[in-house]
Amino acid sequence: MAATIRLMRFGKRKNPFYRIVVLDKRKKRDGAYLEKIGLYRPFEIKNNILIEKNRFDYWIEKGAELSEGLQRLLKNKKQISYKA
């Protein structure tokens, strides 16, 4: 199965937050996901990206690809905090 790691949008209009999820590559952005591995809150001041590092690494090992939006987001790594 081809999996991808991408952002899933939640929240109110003009106040979104995103879950970082693993899902089948052929599914829609807000479709059923395999696993939630993180959270991104763009309007929060500190550490607005939270990722479960061991699960992220597991899915990357299995061949999951990052979406374009998540790749752009992870370029600035000083905002990321890892959950053990």
C-alpha positions as CSV (number, residue, x, y, z in Angstrom):
1,M,0.0,0.0,0.0
2,A,1.3,3.5,-0.9
3,A,1.0,5.7,2.1
4,T,1.6,9.4,2.5
5,I,2.1,11.7,5.5
6,R,0.0,14.9,5.1
7,L,-1.9,17.6,6.9
8,M,-5.6,17.2,7.7
9,R,-7.4,20.5,8.4
10,F,-9.7,21.1,11.4
11,G,-10.9,24.1,13.3
12,K,-13.0,27.2,12.5
13,R,-12.8,29.5,9.6
14,K,-9.8,31.8,9.9
15,N,-8.6,29.7,12.9
16,P,-7.4,26.4,11.6
17,F,-5.3,23.7,13.1
18,Y,-4.0,20.6,11.4
19,R,-3.4,16.9,12.3
20,I,-0.4,15.3,10.8
21,V,-1.7,11.9,9.6
22,V,-0.7,8.9,7.6
23,L,-3.2,7.8,5.0
24,D,-3.5,5.9,1.7
25,K,-2.1,8.0,-1.1
26,R,-5.3,7.7,-3.1
27,K,-7.6,9.1,-0.3
28,K,-8.8,12.6,0.0
29,R,-7.3,15.1,2.4
30,D,-10.0,14.7,4.9
31,G,-10.7,11.0,4.3
32,A,-10.2,8.2,6.8
33,Y,-6.6,7.9,8.0
34,L,-4.4,5.1,9.2
35,E,-2.7,6.9,12.1
36,K,-2.5,10.3,13.7
37,I,1.2,11.1,14.3
38,G,1.2,14.8,15.1
39,L,-0.4,18.2,15.3
40,Y,0.3,21.6,13.8
41,R,-1.2,24.9,15.2
42,P,-0.2,27.8,12.9
43,F,-1.5,30.6,15.2
44,E,0.0,29.3,18.4
45,I,3.2,31.2,19.5
46,K,5.6,28.5,20.7
47,N,6.3,25.0,19.4
48,N,3.4,24.9,17.0
49,I,4.4,21.5,15.4
50,L,4.3,18.4,17.6
51,I,5.3,15.1,16.1
52,E,5.6,11.6,17.5
53,K,9.1,10.9,16.3
54,N,9.1,7.1,16.6
55,R,5.9,6.7,14.6
56,F,7.1,9.3,12.0
57,D,10.3,7.3,11.6
58,Y,8.4,4.0,11.4
59,W,6.2,5.3,8.5
60,I,9.2,6.8,6.7
61,E,10.9,3.4,7.0
62,K,7.8,1.7,5.5
63,G,8.1,4.0,2.5
64,A,5.5,6.7,3.3
65,E,6.1,9.9,1.4
66,L,5.7,13.4,2.7
67,S,3.1,15.7,1.0
68,E,4.4,18.9,-0.5
69,G,2.8,21.1,2.2
70,L,4.4,19.1,5.0
71,Q,7.8,19.2,3.3
72,R,7.6,23.0,3.2
73,L,6.5,23.1,6.8
74,L,9.3,20.8,8.1
75,K,12.1,22.9,6.4
76,N,12.0,25.2,9.4
77,K,12.9,22.6,12.0
78,K,13.4,25.0,14.9
79,Q,9.6,25.1,15.5
80,I,9.3,21.3,15.9
81,S,8.9,19.5,19.2
82,Y,9.0,15.8,19.4
83,K,6.8,13.7,21.6
84,A,8.4,10.5,22.9
